[in-house]
Amino acid sequence: MKKIKNRERNILKRFFVNEKEDERIKLMMRKTGITNFGSVAKFKNQIQGL
């Protein structure tokens, strides 16, 4: 991964989902028009107050 100085989030996290979760993520992305999963993950964390 390319090093970027002063990156707010500098730790990469990867995780597994099952087929049902994957379909829900894809559906939410289609409904909102978001094409980048990283944006979805950050937005979901903000909603849940994490």
VENSUL-V17675 format. One record per residue. PHI is phi as a letter, one per 40 degrees, with the letter a starting at -180 (999 if undefined). PSI is psi as a letter, one per 40 degrees, with the letter a starting at -180 (999 if undefined). OMEGA is omega in degrees with one decimal (999 if undefined). Layout:
phi: (PHI PHI)
psi: (PSI PSI)
omega: (OMEGA OMEGA)
This chain:
phi: (999 c c b c f c c b b b c b b a c b c c c c c c c c c c c c c c c g c b b c d c c c c c c c c c c g c)
psi: (i h h h i f h d h e h h h i i i i i d d d d d d d d d d d d d e e h e h d d d d d d d d d d d e f 999)
omega: (-179.4 177.9 177.3 179.3 176.4 176.3 -179.2 179.3 -174.4 180.0 179.8 177.2 175.0 -178.9 -180.0 172.8 175.8 -175.4 -179.4 178.9 179.2 178.9 177.8 178.1 -179.8 178.9 179.2 179.6 178.2 -178.3 -176.7 -178.4 178.7 -178.1 -176.9 -177.6 178.3 177.6 178.6 -177.7 179.5 -179.8 -179.7 178.0 179.6 178.9 -176.8 177.2 179.1 999)
